[in-house]
């Protein structure tokens, strides 16, 4: 077995196949368009809320937990769904707990099944569960986390969720962003009117001095006014993730900002968003015993004619989750790779999906007989442990 380690932002992997046919075209299920859905629907905000958590039929409480980030369905996709029908859907995450108190072997099931397309729009569900911490030395099996899918238009979404969407920039849909801005920013605010205020001095918090739980993404949204002298006044906290240190540090840095006064009048209702990505990684150690390749894989050359180009899965990367995947594959006599599958992976087989796709298009040197049952261990590790810190208007 050979080993590939994926370091952020670069990644490498391994692959193979016997005699692979062309990959079948994937057709995602599309629910029928309901007659009462407008042709040009508004974006929908999707939010998962915990309903139950059991292991072996008994309730379990994590020591540390976070909610999955909300997401947005753009109007083009949203009009395919009946909003009332979406509200009755659930996402079931099944998993086990190891001796370290980590959720392992995470897999998902959408209820009812015809809502499977929605899982694509809720990419944080599995990564966020991987950041949860349970009691150590109390391994459990057959755990189930049931999450209810709540959907609303931007107009009907609670303010805390809208602020989180804006602060973490969780949607690129222009219509949704405009609607969110109209909900968040007071109609009486003058700060964003042209000409917009110009910075003379712009400060940021010392993010490296702040504590952080592994995998946690923290934020704070502040609103302030600017007086005639260009000073920041009347700071208000309009929403945050509950990180007291970040809240205080953001206010301290904001009050020391200075705006130009030559042509800019006093302003009100200026929004400022501060985001701090994880400073600590969530690490899933590779297995003590790796799966051995089959006898029919002996003699497989280490080098690749066309190397696999594996990218770090972005949904695990943004939460600084380190994991691994064992990829099984065959190699045809002419070097083509096929029969690729994720044999094992932690925290979930979804972390190995990118490695699987990259290996499917890789290529080995031609041989007389080909190889079957080959194994590659792909490891995803953070290159450096520095927080992704951003301040935005």
C-alpha positions as CSV (number, residue, x, y, z in Angstrom):
1,X,0.0,0.0,0.0
2,X,1.3,3.5,-0.8
3,X,0.4,6.6,1.1
4,X,-0.5,10.1,-0.2
5,X,-0.8,13.0,2.2
6,X,-3.0,16.0,1.1
7,X,-1.7,19.3,2.5
8,X,-3.8,22.4,2.3
9,X,-4.0,24.0,-0.2
10,X,-2.3,21.4,-2.4
11,X,-3.4,17.8,-2.5
12,X,-2.4,14.5,-4.1
13,X,-4.0,11.1,-4.2
14,X,-4.0,7.6,-5.7
15,X,-6.2,5.6,-7.9
16,X,-6.9,2.6,-10.2
17,X,-9.2,0.4,-12.2
18,X,-9.5,-2.9,-14.1
19,X,-11.2,-2.4,-17.4
20,X,-13.6,0.5,-16.7
21,X,-16.6,1.3,-18.9
22,X,-17.4,5.0,-19.3
23,X,-18.8,6.4,-16.1
24,X,-22.6,6.5,-16.2
25,X,-24.2,9.9,-16.3
26,X,-25.5,11.0,-12.9
27,X,-29.1,12.2,-13.0
28,X,-30.3,13.9,-9.8
29,X,-34.0,13.5,-8.9
30,X,-36.0,16.7,-9.5
31,X,-39.3,16.9,-7.7
32,X,-42.3,17.9,-9.9
33,X,-43.1,21.6,-10.0
34,X,-46.2,22.3,-7.9
35,X,-48.9,24.3,-9.6
36,X,-49.0,27.0,-7.0
37,X,-45.3,27.8,-7.1
38,X,-44.6,31.1,-8.8
39,X,-42.5,30.9,-12.0
40,X,-40.0,33.3,-10.4
41,X,-39.7,32.1,-6.9
42,X,-37.8,33.9,-4.2
43,X,-34.7,32.3,-2.7
44,X,-35.3,29.9,0.2
45,X,-33.2,29.8,3.4
46,X,-32.5,26.2,4.6
47,X,-31.8,25.6,8.2
48,X,-31.3,22.3,10.1
49,X,-32.6,22.0,13.7
50,X,-31.8,19.1,16.0
51,X,-34.8,17.0,16.9
52,X,-33.2,14.0,18.7
53,X,-29.9,12.3,19.4
54,X,-29.7,8.7,20.6
55,X,-27.1,6.0,20.8
56,X,-28.3,2.4,21.1
57,X,-31.8,3.7,21.8
58,X,-30.6,5.9,24.7
59,X,-30.4,9.8,24.7
60,X,-26.9,11.2,24.5
61,X,-25.6,14.7,25.2
62,X,-22.4,16.0,23.6
63,X,-19.9,18.0,25.6
64,X,-19.3,20.4,22.7
65,X,-21.5,20.9,19.7
66,X,-22.3,23.4,17.0
67,X,-25.3,23.9,14.7
68,X,-24.9,23.3,11.0
69,X,-24.6,26.5,9.0
70,X,-27.7,27.6,7.1
71,X,-27.8,27.6,3.3
72,X,-29.7,29.3,0.5
73,X,-31.5,27.8,-2.4
74,X,-31.6,30.3,-5.3
75,X,-34.9,31.1,-6.9
76,X,-34.3,29.0,-10.0
77,X,-33.9,25.9,-7.9
78,X,-36.4,26.9,-5.2
79,X,-39.3,27.0,-7.6
80,X,-39.0,23.3,-8.2
81,X,-40.0,22.6,-4.6
82,X,-43.2,23.2,-2.7
83,X,-42.1,25.0,0.4
84,X,-44.7,23.3,2.6
85,X,-43.5,20.0,1.4
86,X,-39.9,20.8,2.3
87,X,-40.9,21.6,5.9
88,X,-41.7,17.9,6.6
89,X,-38.3,16.6,5.6
90,X,-35.6,15.3,7.9
91,X,-31.9,14.5,7.6
92,X,-30.8,11.5,9.7
93,X,-27.1,11.2,10.4
94,X,-25.9,7.8,11.6
95,X,-22.6,7.4,13.3
96,X,-20.5,5.7,16.0
97,X,-18.4,7.3,18.8
98,X,-14.8,6.2,19.4
99,X,-12.7,6.2,22.6
100,X,-11.6,9.8,21.9
101,X,-15.2,11.0,22.0
102,X,-15.3,11.7,18.2
103,X,-18.2,10.9,15.9
104,X,-16.9,8.4,13.3
105,X,-18.2,6.5,10.3
106,X,-20.8,9.3,9.7
107,X,-23.3,8.6,7.0
108,X,-26.5,10.4,6.0
109,X,-30.0,9.5,5.0
110,X,-32.7,12.0,3.8
111,X,-36.3,11.3,4.9
112,X,-38.3,11.0,2.7
113,X,-36.0,9.6,0.1
114,X,-37.2,11.8,-2.7
115,X,-35.6,14.8,-1.0
116,X,-32.1,13.5,-1.6
117,X,-31.3,16.5,-3.8
118,X,-31.6,18.8,-0.8
119,X,-28.5,17.2,0.8
120,X,-26.4,18.9,-1.8
121,X,-27.6,22.2,-0.5
122,X,-26.7,21.4,3.2
123,X,-23.0,20.7,2.9
124,X,-22.1,21.5,6.5
125,X,-24.2,18.8,8.1
126,X,-21.6,16.0,8.2
127,X,-18.5,18.3,8.8
128,X,-20.1,20.0,11.8
129,X,-20.9,16.7,13.4
130,X,-17.3,15.8,13.0
131,X,-16.4,18.8,15.3
132,X,-18.7,17.6,18.1
133,X,-17.0,16.2,21.2
134,X,-18.5,13.4,23.3
135,X,-17.3,11.9,26.6
136,X,-14.0,10.1,26.2
137,X,-13.5,6.4,26.9
138,X,-17.2,5.8,26.4
139,X,-17.4,4.3,22.9
140,X,-20.9,3.9,21.4
141,X,-22.5,2.4,18.3
142,X,-25.7,2.9,16.4
143,X,-26.0,6.6,17.1
144,X,-28.6,8.6,15.3
145,X,-28.9,12.4,15.0
146,X,-32.2,13.5,13.5
147,X,-32.3,17.0,12.1
148,X,-35.4,18.8,10.9
149,X,-35.2,20.9,7.7
150,X,-36.8,24.3,8.2
151,X,-37.3,26.4,5.1
152,X,-38.4,30.0,4.8
153,X,-38.1,32.9,2.4
154,X,-35.7,35.7,3.4
155,X,-38.7,37.8,4.5
156,X,-39.8,35.1,7.0
157,X,-36.4,34.1,8.2
158,X,-35.3,35.1,11.7
159,X,-32.8,37.9,12.0
160,X,-30.1,35.8,13.8
161,X,-30.0,33.4,10.8
162,X,-29.8,36.2,8.3
163,X,-26.9,37.8,10.1
164,X,-25.0,34.5,10.2
165,X,-25.6,34.1,6.4
166,X,-24.2,37.6,5.8
167,X,-21.3,37.5,8.3
168,X,-20.0,34.1,7.0
169,X,-20.9,34.9,3.4
170,X,-22.8,31.6,3.0
171,X,-24.5,32.6,-0.2
172,X,-23.3,34.0,-3.5
173,X,-26.9,34.4,-4.9
174,X,-27.3,38.1,-5.7
175,X,-31.0,38.1,-5.2
176,X,-30.7,36.5,-1.7
177,X,-27.9,38.9,-0.8
178,X,-29.9,41.9,-1.7
179,X,-32.9,40.7,0.2
180,X,-30.8,39.9,3.3
181,X,-29.2,43.3,3.2
182,X,-32.6,45.0,3.1
183,X,-33.7,43.0,6.1
184,X,-30.5,43.6,8.1
185,X,-29.7,47.3,7.4
186,X,-32.1,49.9,8.7
187,X,-33.9,51.9,6.0
188,X,-32.9,55.0,7.9
189,X,-29.2,54.2,7.7
190,X,-27.1,56.7,5.8
191,X,-23.7,54.9,5.9
192,X,-23.9,53.1,2.6
193,X,-25.1,56.0,0.6
194,X,-22.7,57.5,-1.9
195,X,-20.1,58.8,-1.4
196,X,-19.3,56.0,1.1
197,X,-17.2,56.8,4.1
198,X,-13.4,56.5,3.5
199,X,-11.0,55.0,6.0
200,X,-8.0,56.8,7.3
201,X,-7.2,54.2,10.0
202,X,-8.6,50.7,9.8
203,X,-7.9,48.2,12.5
204,X,-8.6,44.5,13.0
205,X,-8.7,42.3,16.2
206,X,-5.7,40.3,17.2
207,X,-7.2,37.0,16.2
208,X,-4.2,34.9,17.1
209,X,-4.6,36.0,20.7
210,X,-8.2,34.7,20.9
211,X,-9.2,31.2,22.0
212,X,-11.1,28.8,19.8
213,X,-12.7,25.4,19.9
214,X,-11.6,22.9,17.3
215,X,-13.6,23.3,14.1
216,X,-15.5,26.3,15.3
217,X,-16.2,29.2,13.0
218,X,-17.0,32.4,15.0
219,X,-18.4,35.7,13.9
220,X,-19.8,39.0,15.2
221,X,-21.8,41.7,13.4
222,X,-21.5,45.2,14.7
223,X,-23.3,48.4,13.7
224,X,-21.9,51.9,14.4
225,X,-22.3,55.5,13.5
226,X,-19.7,58.1,12.4
227,X,-19.6,61.6,13.9
228,X,-18.6,64.8,12.0
229,X,-15.0,64.3,13.0
230,X,-14.8,60.8,11.5
231,X,-14.8,59.0,14.8
232,X,-16.7,55.7,15.4
233,X,-19.6,56.1,17.9
234,X,-22.7,54.3,19.1
235,X,-21.4,50.7,18.5
236,X,-24.2,48.1,18.7
237,X,-23.8,44.3,18.6
238,X,-26.5,43.0,16.2
239,X,-25.6,39.3,16.2
240,X,-22.8,36.9,17.0
241,X,-21.8,33.3,17.5
242,X,-21.4,33.6,21.3
243,X,-17.6,34.0,21.3
244,X,-17.2,36.7,24.1
245,X,-13.5,37.3,23.4
246,X,-14.1,38.0,19.7
247,X,-17.1,40.3,20.5
248,X,-14.9,42.4,22.8
249,X,-11.9,42.4,20.6
250,X,-14.0,43.4,17.6
251,X,-15.5,46.4,19.4
252,X,-12.1,47.5,20.7
253,X,-10.6,47.5,17.2
254,X,-13.7,49.1,15.7
255,X,-13.7,52.1,18.1
256,X,-10.1,52.9,17.1
257,X,-11.0,53.2,13.4
258,X,-10.9,56.7,11.9
259,X,-12.8,58.0,8.8
260,X,-12.0,60.9,6.6
261,X,-13.9,64.2,7.3
262,X,-13.0,66.4,4.4
263,X,-16.1,65.7,2.3
264,X,-17.9,62.9,4.1
265,X,-20.7,63.9,6.4
266,X,-21.6,62.1,9.6
267,X,-23.2,58.7,9.0
268,X,-25.4,56.3,10.8
269,X,-26.1,52.5,10.6
270,X,-22.7,51.4,9.3
271,X,-22.4,47.5,9.3
272,X,-19.1,45.7,10.1
273,X,-18.7,41.9,10.1
274,X,-15.8,40.0,11.8
275,X,-15.2,36.3,11.0
276,X,-12.7,34.0,12.7
277,X,-12.2,30.5,11.2
278,X,-10.9,27.6,13.3
279,X,-7.5,27.9,14.9
280,X,-7.5,24.3,16.1
281,X,-7.8,21.3,13.8
282,X,-10.1,18.3,14.4
283,X,-7.8,15.4,13.7
284,X,-8.9,11.8,12.8
285,X,-5.8,9.6,13.1
286,X,-5.3,7.0,10.4
287,X,-6.2,3.4,11.4
288,X,-3.6,1.3,13.3
289,X,-4.0,-1.4,10.7
290,X,-4.3,-0.4,7.1
291,X,-6.0,-2.6,4.5
292,X,-3.5,-4.7,2.6
293,X,-3.7,-4.8,-1.2
294,X,-4.8,-8.0,-2.9
295,X,-2.2,-10.5,-4.2
296,X,-3.3,-9.5,-7.7
297,X,-2.0,-6.0,-7.1
298,X,1.6,-7.1,-6.4
299,X,4.2,-5.4,-8.7
300,X,2.1,-2.3,-9.3
301,X,4.5,0.6,-10.1
302,X,4.6,3.5,-7.6
303,X,4.8,6.1,-10.3
304,X,1.8,7.5,-12.2
305,X,1.8,8.4,-15.9
306,X,-1.0,10.9,-15.1
307,X,-1.0,11.8,-11.4
308,X,-4.2,12.0,-9.4
309,X,-5.0,15.7,-8.6
310,X,-6.9,15.5,-5.3
311,X,-8.3,18.6,-3.7
312,X,-8.9,19.0,0.0
313,X,-12.7,18.7,0.4
314,X,-13.7,22.4,1.0
315,X,-16.5,21.6,3.4
316,X,-14.1,19.8,5.7
317,X,-11.3,22.3,5.0
318,X,-13.3,25.3,6.2
319,X,-13.8,23.6,9.6
320,X,-10.1,22.5,9.7
321,X,-11.0,18.8,9.8
322,X,-8.1,16.4,9.1
323,X,-9.1,12.9,7.9
324,X,-8.2,10.0,5.7
325,X,-9.6,7.7,3.1
326,X,-8.6,4.2,1.8
327,X,-9.2,4.1,-1.9
328,X,-9.5,0.7,-3.7
329,X,-9.0,0.4,-7.4
330,X,-7.9,-1.7,-10.4
331,X,-5.6,-1.0,-13.2
332,X,-6.2,-2.2,-16.8
333,X,-3.3,-3.5,-18.9
334,X,-3.2,-0.3,-20.8
335,X,-2.9,1.7,-17.6
336,X,-6.5,3.0,-17.2
337,X,-7.8,3.1,-13.7
338,X,-11.3,1.9,-12.8
339,X,-13.5,0.1,-10.3
340,X,-12.6,2.9,-7.9
341,X,-14.3,2.9,-4.5
342,X,-13.9,4.5,-1.0
343,X,-13.1,1.4,1.1
344,X,-12.9,3.2,4.4
345,X,-12.7,6.8,5.5
346,X,-13.0,9.0,8.6
347,X,-14.8,11.0,9.6
348,X,-17.1,10.0,6.7
349,X,-16.8,8.4,3.3
350,X,-17.7,11.8,1.8
351,X,-14.2,13.1,2.6
352,X,-12.9,10.5,0.2
353,X,-15.2,11.3,-2.7
354,X,-12.8,13.8,-4.1
355,X,-10.0,11.4,-4.0
356,X,-12.1,8.8,-5.7
357,X,-13.0,11.1,-8.6
358,X,-9.3,12.1,-9.0
359,X,-8.2,8.5,-9.1
360,X,-10.8,7.6,-11.7
361,X,-9.1,9.9,-14.2
362,X,-5.5,9.1,-13.2
363,X,-3.3,6.6,-15.2
364,X,-0.6,4.1,-14.6
365,X,2.0,2.8,-17.1
366,X,0.8,-0.1,-19.4
367,X,1.5,-3.6,-18.2
368,X,1.1,-7.2,-19.5
369,X,-1.7,-8.2,-17.2
370,X,-3.1,-5.3,-15.2
371,X,-3.7,-5.2,-11.5
372,X,-6.7,-5.6,-9.3
373,X,-7.6,-4.9,-5.6
374,X,-5.0,-2.1,-5.2
375,X,-5.2,0.2,-2.2
376,X,-4.1,3.8,-1.6
377,X,-4.2,5.6,1.7
378,X,-5.0,9.3,1.2
379,X,-4.5,11.6,4.1
380,X,-5.9,15.2,4.4
381,X,-3.9,17.4,6.7
382,X,-3.8,21.1,7.3
383,X,-0.6,22.7,6.0
384,X,-0.6,25.4,8.6
385,X,-2.7,26.1,11.6
386,X,-3.6,29.8,11.1
387,X,-7.1,31.2,11.3
388,X,-8.8,32.6,8.2
389,X,-9.7,36.0,9.5
390,X,-11.8,38.6,7.7
391,X,-13.4,41.9,8.2
392,X,-16.1,43.2,5.8
393,X,-18.6,45.9,5.4
